[in-house]
Amino acid sequence: MALACRGRHSNGRGARSLFTLPHRVLDRLAFAELFDERTFRAADFEIVYGIIAQWRGNEQLVDRLPFFSKVNLVNRARRLRRIGYSVTYSPIGVRP
């Protein structure tokens, strides 16, 4: 099962805050019935950051991201891992 966070807050912050919302708010969400907070385990989910770029050969993530984007990605990944999620990235190539 995948949970995608879209829009302005797609930087990984929403993943943890989704499950710390008050019950009355969570109950109103359309997808709330998909998750049972008593049995929810972050370890059962993987957060995948898709990096869209013109990947060349064996180019690595560190070669493609600007400095502060790297800092933000590392910090978000650490926070998500600390609460139990698996975090990976996937290169998404685009044609020139």
Residue frames as qw, qx, qy, qz and C-alpha x, y, z in Angstrom:
[[0.000, 0.890, 0.455, 0.000, 0.00, 0.00, 0.00],
 [0.441, 0.165, 0.003, 0.882, 1.36, 3.42, -0.88],
 [0.114, -0.869, -0.394, 0.275, 0.51, 6.76, 0.66],
 [0.481, 0.351, 0.171, 0.785, 1.46, 9.74, -1.46],
 [0.158, -0.749, -0.288, 0.575, 1.73, 13.24, -0.06],
 [0.441, 0.489, 0.406, 0.635, 1.17, 15.81, -2.78],
 [0.042, -0.936, -0.244, -0.249, 1.17, 19.55, -3.07],
 [0.018, 0.868, -0.304, 0.393, 3.07, 22.12, -1.02],
 [0.539, -0.601, 0.522, -0.275, 3.80, 19.76, 1.84],
 [0.971, 0.195, -0.125, -0.055, 5.31, 16.86, -0.09],
 [0.272, 0.708, -0.581, 0.295, 8.70, 17.14, 1.62],
 [0.554, 0.020, -0.794, 0.248, 8.15, 14.29, 4.05],
 [0.135, -0.189, 0.491, -0.840, 6.67, 16.33, 6.89],
 [0.672, -0.108, -0.099, -0.726, 3.14, 15.10, 6.32],
 [0.655, 0.051, -0.751, -0.067, 3.95, 11.42, 6.79],
 [0.303, -0.091, -0.764, 0.563, 4.36, 11.60, 10.57],
 [0.219, 0.048, 0.281, -0.933, 1.85, 14.35, 11.23],
 [0.565, -0.107, -0.552, -0.604, -0.88, 12.35, 9.49],
 [0.676, -0.265, -0.687, 0.022, -0.91, 9.89, 12.37],
 [0.298, -0.181, -0.540, 0.766, -0.63, 12.45, 15.15],
 [0.263, -0.329, -0.244, -0.873, -3.80, 14.29, 14.20],
 [0.422, -0.051, 0.589, -0.687, -6.62, 14.35, 16.76],
 [0.277, 0.198, 0.939, 0.039, -9.04, 11.44, 16.36],
 [0.374, 0.685, 0.459, -0.425, -11.94, 13.70, 15.42],
 [0.271, 0.726, -0.349, -0.527, -9.97, 15.09, 12.46],
 [0.074, -0.305, 0.911, 0.266, -8.53, 11.74, 11.38],
 [0.392, 0.331, 0.835, -0.197, -12.01, 10.16, 11.43],
 [0.431, 0.739, 0.204, -0.476, -13.25, 12.74, 8.93],
 [0.057, 0.568, -0.642, -0.512, -10.53, 12.04, 6.38],
 [0.823, 0.283, -0.190, -0.455, -11.74, 9.92, 3.45],
 [0.698, 0.336, -0.628, 0.069, -8.85, 7.47, 3.73],
 [0.322, -0.532, 0.589, -0.516, -8.87, 7.20, 7.52],
 [0.913, -0.090, 0.219, -0.334, -10.60, 3.83, 7.30],
 [0.790, 0.458, -0.396, 0.096, -7.52, 2.43, 5.52],
 [0.353, 0.402, -0.640, 0.551, -5.43, 2.78, 8.67],
 [0.716, -0.614, -0.317, -0.102, -6.01, 1.43, 12.12],
 [0.037, 0.812, -0.424, 0.399, -3.80, 3.35, 14.52],
 [0.768, -0.471, 0.392, -0.187, -3.70, 0.38, 16.90],
 [0.902, 0.044, 0.371, 0.217, -2.06, -1.81, 14.25],
 [0.479, 0.863, -0.103, 0.123, -0.29, 0.83, 12.17],
 [0.739, -0.443, 0.228, 0.453, 3.47, 0.30, 11.99],
 [0.208, 0.878, -0.260, -0.344, 5.73, 2.78, 10.21],
 [0.336, -0.428, 0.791, 0.277, 8.14, -0.09, 9.47],
 [0.588, 0.365, 0.721, 0.035, 5.52, -1.51, 7.10],
 [0.415, 0.883, 0.208, -0.066, 5.84, 1.51, 4.82],
 [0.622, -0.074, 0.241, 0.741, 8.54, 2.89, 2.57],
 [0.158, 0.902, 0.098, -0.390, 8.83, 6.58, 1.71],
 [0.678, 0.164, 0.413, 0.585, 10.30, 6.97, -1.79],
 [0.055, 0.796, -0.047, -0.601, 11.56, 10.34, -2.97],
 [0.714, 0.474, 0.403, 0.322, 11.48, 10.53, -6.76],
 [0.233, -0.662, 0.200, 0.683, 14.21, 12.82, -8.11],
 [0.646, 0.684, 0.331, 0.075, 13.43, 14.14, -11.58],
 [0.159, -0.785, 0.378, 0.464, 16.53, 15.11, -13.55],
 [0.742, 0.589, -0.302, -0.105, 18.50, 14.43, -16.70],
 [0.762, -0.476, 0.430, 0.093, 20.55, 11.54, -15.29],
 [0.534, 0.704, -0.455, -0.108, 23.78, 10.85, -17.18],
 [0.564, 0.348, -0.730, 0.167, 25.49, 7.46, -17.03],
 [0.624, -0.273, -0.665, 0.305, 26.38, 6.43, -13.48],
 [0.041, -0.496, 0.166, -0.851, 25.55, 9.82, -12.00],
 [0.339, -0.315, -0.793, 0.396, 24.64, 9.70, -8.31],
 [0.204, -0.848, -0.486, -0.050, 22.09, 11.66, -6.30],
 [0.445, -0.683, -0.044, 0.577, 24.84, 13.81, -4.75],
 [0.370, -0.031, 0.445, 0.815, 25.85, 14.91, -8.26],
 [0.026, 0.524, 0.638, 0.564, 22.38, 16.13, -9.21],
 [0.306, -0.825, -0.476, 0.008, 20.93, 17.96, -6.21],
 [0.111, 0.758, -0.188, 0.615, 21.81, 21.51, -5.18],
 [0.268, 0.232, -0.708, 0.611, 23.47, 21.82, -1.76],
 [0.354, -0.112, 0.450, -0.812, 20.46, 22.94, 0.27],
 [0.823, 0.032, -0.268, -0.500, 18.23, 20.33, -1.40],
 [0.645, 0.156, -0.717, 0.212, 20.71, 17.68, -0.22],
 [0.013, 0.175, -0.631, 0.756, 20.63, 19.12, 3.30],
 [0.617, -0.053, 0.131, -0.774, 16.82, 19.11, 3.33],
 [0.830, 0.099, -0.470, -0.283, 16.60, 15.57, 1.93],
 [0.477, 0.178, -0.757, 0.410, 19.10, 14.21, 4.46],
 [0.186, -0.135, 0.527, -0.818, 17.29, 15.89, 7.37],
 [0.738, -0.001, -0.046, -0.673, 13.86, 14.65, 6.26],
 [0.771, 0.144, -0.615, -0.078, 15.17, 11.12, 5.70],
 [0.250, 0.192, -0.750, 0.581, 16.73, 11.07, 9.19],
 [0.422, -0.085, 0.377, -0.820, 13.49, 12.21, 10.81],
 [0.821, 0.079, -0.240, -0.513, 11.42, 9.64, 8.92],
 [0.659, 0.187, -0.713, 0.149, 13.87, 6.84, 9.73],
 [0.004, -0.231, 0.659, -0.715, 13.86, 7.88, 13.40],
 [0.609, 0.000, 0.340, -0.716, 10.12, 7.23, 13.57],
 [0.654, -0.028, 0.749, -0.102, 10.47, 3.90, 11.80],
 [0.723, 0.635, 0.091, -0.257, 9.93, 4.45, 8.08],
 [0.701, -0.033, 0.455, 0.549, 12.20, 3.06, 5.40],
 [0.234, 0.879, -0.007, -0.416, 13.40, 5.91, 3.15],
 [0.641, 0.017, 0.532, 0.552, 14.81, 5.55, -0.36],
 [0.260, 0.668, -0.121, -0.687, 15.10, 7.62, -3.51],
 [0.691, 0.326, 0.607, 0.218, 14.40, 6.73, -7.09],
 [0.102, -0.370, 0.352, 0.854, 15.94, 8.57, -10.04],
 [0.537, 0.643, 0.530, -0.132, 13.35, 9.60, -12.63],
 [0.397, -0.151, 0.442, 0.790, 14.95, 10.43, -15.95],
 [0.416, 0.782, 0.264, -0.383, 13.70, 13.02, -18.40],
 [0.692, 0.344, 0.368, 0.517, 14.67, 13.43, -22.01],
 [0.257, -0.379, 0.051, 0.888, 16.49, 16.59, -23.06]]
